[in-house]
Amino acid sequence: MTNFKEVIERKGTRSVKWDFADKLFKNEDILPMWVADMDFQVPDAVTTALQNRVSHGIFGYTLPDEDVKNTITSWVKNHYDYEIEKDWIFYSPGVVPSLHMLVQALSEIGDNVLIQTPVYPPFYSVIKNHGRHIIKNELTFDGERYDIDFEDFEQKIKDNNVTLFILCSPHNPVGRVWTEDELKKMADICLKYDVTILSDEIHADLVLGNNKHFSIASLSEDIDDATVTCYSPTKTFNLAGLQASYVVAKDKDKRKRLERQFHGQGINMLNTLGLTALEAAYKDGEQWLIDLREILAENVAYVRDRLHKETDTIKVIEPEGTYLLWLDCRKLGLEHEELKTFMQNEAKVGMNDGASFGEEGKGFMRMNIAAPKETIEAGVERLIQAVNKREA
Ligand SMILES: Cc1ncc(COP(=O)(O)O)c(C=O)c1O
């Protein structure tokens, strides 16, 4: 059984989070709480399946067969209440590569593409890199919670003739799990103006407490036709290095476009070990995921309670999903560059820079809490010490 309490040395594994942190944060004593992977081992069933596959010793070309397709359709049905057919599925090494391909497949050069900011940084590059333009529907923030400005959402689409909307659901970095009602409202506006919805649902399984994730495509036949969804087991089960994900598209015309884009770029397979891990995780990872969610909820509560009790200046935005905590550090009174320097040199906690998610993220930092309690405690302690020293 996975021991979520055990601290496992990741340095020396070429881990982006641990082995490349010193360079990024220019500090050898940094505690990495940044890039979105977890410091937990995967479900035992996944390790065993990988070991069995590795011991075969031959790693030629592999393709998902009917069994794998059935495993995927069952997961999507059971977890997102979304009935999909096997030939709606496309395979890809990752959601980011998919977003790049999908922007090209579903819009034209020069088109305007809507995103809700602050948002996961590649949302900007997948638009800009392919000659499309970014249109922002900024999320509103009342100091506690982020919401959607629907009026602005519709106006931006109308005024800019937007053709594609990239939805982050659940939302990284603000931690919102969009409600059925919010999703329906966004979808209705998209349908009204004939906007294609590209829904990145990589965090779909990582919902906290009583929050429920809805796949936007599942809400009606019409919305399903207007939507292409990206899913992946890699965030859920900590498999990012194995690179395996999939895209679901119901509408025939969209599937034709995807076919041309994916196959045209030689992408139609899954990495052998990624495929093995995906199948094992989806078949036998359920209990592990239930346990993980509890640990994440405990970590959120721990960080929030301690920071709010022991500092007046860092506010945790309560997440409904994801293992990424959005910290409002504006009360520290630092310019954004000063805040970054303070976090890396004084607190020595390696977090994602809020401004990398967009202008709206200035004064914020993103903390990854998918780690054993001991690591979380050490990170929070460092933060509190640094803040209190500064304010003394
Ligand atoms: C919203 C979102 N999409 C995509 C990714 C990365 O996907 P992949 O590793 O499959 O490219 C992340 C990782 O943090 C993410 O938060």
The ligand as a Tripos MOL2 file, in Angstrom:
@<TRIPOS>MOLECULE
LIG
   16    16     1     0     0
SMALL
NO_CHARGES

@<TRIPOS>ATOM
      1 C1         -4.3650   22.5790  -16.7820 C.3       1 LIG1
      2 C2         -3.1840   21.7260  -17.1560 C.ar      1 LIG1
      3 N1         -3.1140   21.1920  -18.3840 N.ar      1 LIG1
      4 C3         -2.0820   20.4000  -18.7570 C.ar      1 LIG1
      5 C4         -1.0430   20.1210  -17.8720 C.ar      1 LIG1
      6 C5          0.1070   19.2630  -18.3120 C.3       1 LIG1
      7 O1         -0.2990   18.2170  -19.0860 O.3       1 LIG1
      8 P1          0.7080   17.1710  -19.7130 P.3       1 LIG1
      9 O2          1.7640   16.8820  -18.7040 O.co2     1 LIG1
     10 O3         -0.1510   16.0000  -20.0310 O.co2     1 LIG1
     11 O4          1.2470   17.8210  -20.9550 O.co2     1 LIG1
     12 C6         -1.0930   20.6560  -16.5890 C.ar      1 LIG1
     13 C7          0.0040   20.3840  -15.6340 C.2       1 LIG1
     14 O5          0.1260   20.9850  -14.6120 O.2       1 LIG1
     15 C8         -2.1840   21.4740  -16.2180 C.ar      1 LIG1
     16 O6         -2.2760   22.0120  -14.9910 O.3       1 LIG1
@<TRIPOS>BOND
     1     1     2 1
     2     2     3 ar
     3     2    15 ar
     4     3     4 ar
     5     4     5 ar
     6     5     6 1
     7     5    12 ar
     8     6     7 1
     9     7     8 1
    10     8     9 2
    11     8    10 1
    12     8    11 1
    13    12    13 1
    14    12    15 ar
    15    13    14 2
    16    15    16 1
@<TRIPOS>SUBSTRUCTURE
     1 LIG1         1 GROUP 0 **** ****
